[in-house]
Amino acid sequence: MNYMKKITIAIDGHSSCGKSTMAKDLAKELGYIYVDTGAMYRTVTLYAMRNGLFDADGEVKTDALNAKMADINVSFMFNAETGRPDAYLNGELVENVIRSIEVSNHVSKIAAIPFVREAMVEQQREMGKDKGVVMDGRDIGTTVFPDAELKVFVTASAEVRAQRRFDELKAKGMPADYDEILKNVQERDYIDSHREVSPLRQADDAILLDNSNMTIPEQKAWLLNQVNKLANQN
């Protein structure tokens, strides 16, 4: 299904509410580029963890990280097997390792740092400058692409999101503890919503989607319906 006029689609929302799955499927359906901005922050987090840029209390050594930003190259390469892009850190495939609970526990602190957001937002805007892009994250509709033609804000209860994350990790054969994941989801919600730079909030012109009780096919149908409405308006 290809629409004549390419648009920018921004999908924001809380952690672990299935934004990425939704955005990837939609991009594939429309023949659009998909950018997983959360993966970008996770990749920077992985770099920081590997290079001793967290202190003993789990706080980020911001000056040391700032000095290293030029050495951190985040890129995406299309994976023909999955039909989706994989994240790379300086040319190394890190798609699975960035999804670990260790990275999840550290990513919100990295994502709250102004110079990290600035660097990533610049890259994201560059990736989406020609439209025909589906981007998901926390601040796409508010900060990265405030002029996006379609903005969706996704949410689900913390318990539902923790269960999904738990199931996802289990399916990948990775260690998972539901209570630890639920705590992580709640902590990330708090940090993401309260940070000074680009906090997580619903854009005024975004459409709310609570997918607590929706299947993936139902969400896909809902999203395509929104895109079709826009296509028919133009």
Disulfide bonds with the S-S distance in Angstrom:
none
